Amino acid sequence: MNRKPACILLAAVLICACSPSPPDRPIPPPAAPRAAPILTDIDSRGLASRVGEFRGGKAVLVNIWATWCAPCVEEFPDLVKLQRDHAGSLQVLFVSADFDDQRPGVVSFLEKQGVDWETFFKTENDQDFIPAVWPEWSGALPATLLYDKNGRVVEFWEGAPERGEIESAVRELLTETWKE
């Protein structure tokens, strides 16, 4: 049995398969890899400090959420979209209130949501964290605070607001901010 024709045929197939695409069909560049979400431990003082870092420059939306909270998970994509749509004038700070053993699930959730900016993991006990973040907050999730560019709380939502309510408040705030 002569294997020479089979080897020549195999070589020809490999050469054709490995040759570059014709010039009329350019190869698209590879998609830029997304950075993995950064999950930083934070307490109420650290959160206040982070909000303060944006004073004078951006409005800030703080969203305290958890992977086990259905309304939190439901509103999450809308908040990610707000960050992407208004990145120059708004900073969304996500604070996970998940339990410590759920941290890997939090990172996985953030990756699936396309979050590629720093987010936070609450490490302080609830009894100290809740009143320090907002005295009127009962601790129910989600909890969302909207700060103007001067660091003042202008809106607070406890529990799930009506769909589009946060977006409307953000748009209104940003419109007012640019009029100043």
Order of alpha helices (4+ residues) and beta strands (2+ residues): alpha-beta-alpha-beta-alpha-beta-alpha-beta-alpha-beta-beta-alpha
